[in-house]
């Protein structure tokens, strides 16, 4: 059976949408009529998802924001985590896999989630493994996800592996939200500060220029500078904004080139505060992914390859790939990471300890926890510095404008 999306009218004439399983569209229409619904449109969810993906693929996107081909249904991190948690609970309850997927689909109220789960179920009923069925939706189930599911299926502990995956996706989402939340306030504060200064320059200062010019008095340098900046904003403000937009688009176009992107990401790591934040976040992502894969039974070499792919900074990602190559040639993981020179010394030391005592997964996950704590500390440091710097910038600019306006006024009063 396959999954079909439908649109129908109920007894009150209200349009309803949903997903049903059936052998063909005719059977779906029959099911709808048995439920007292009048079918308006019935289509295969697979075709619908593919068409949607083809349509989206023509738009602009940044290659660094995801992995996998643009096929299958795409779920966000929150929905993926929810589905994973439900699958883990149902699998550990002892139900057959097809019943697990059916129950998971029934629990979902979102048609997109239901359609995807039913598609996976239909492929499982055709004889594919869960990993193979999920491979048809790579934008939702990436290499990391499928590798862990495959390891769980092979070893016979799919439930615990799915539980670990759910925790991993939830932790990743929480960390991402914290980083975005930490950056939102300073950015908003800076934008508001610039907006206030520009508004003063564009609307307040010009009204006072006429007063100063009518007196034909010698103006202080600060006032002349203020008037010059105000004239520039009024005469060339829109042109400057246009040039800035074009420059941003040009930079984005240049960064599509892998070589330019690699240079830019390498330069990002050298930026004060932001570089350290980026490096710490990547180290936490790398160690947690690697630890989770090895703990789930994925071979170390395959785990290293996948862990490198989940990194978003291309320079560190290249270092991760070099680690995998070195290990393939017979080098130890810790020595290969140390040779790459892009991973924190503490992480390298803990990996070396894990290799020595046979507890590599545990040490990697412990290192990931340490990196997460360091990330929180770095975010706190950034917040404690960015907020006063932004406030000081705004206060300095407003103070300069006020003094540049008041100083000639005092001179005029003395002349009177």
Secondary structure, DSSP 8 states (H G I E B T S, - for coil): -EEEEEEEE-TTS-EEEEEEEESSHHHHHHHHHHTT-EEEEEEEHHHHHHHHHHHHTTS---GGG--S-S-S----HHHHHHHHHHHHHHHHTT--HHHHHHHHHHH---HHHHHHHHHHHHHHHTT--HHHHHGGGTTTS-HHHHHHHHHHHHHT-HHHHHHHHHHHHHHHHHHHHHHHHHHHHHHHHHHHHHHHHHHIIIIIHHHHHHHHHHHT----HHHHHHHHHHHHHHHHHHHHHHHHHHHHHHHHHHTTSHHHHHHHHHHHTTSTTHHHHHHHHHHHHHHHHHHHHHHTT--HHHHHHHHHHT--SHHHHHHHHHHHHHHHTT--HHHHHHHHT-S-HHHHHHHHHHHHHT-HHHHHHHHHHHHHHHHHHHHHHHHHHHHHHHHHHHHHHHHHHHHHHHHHHHHHHHH-
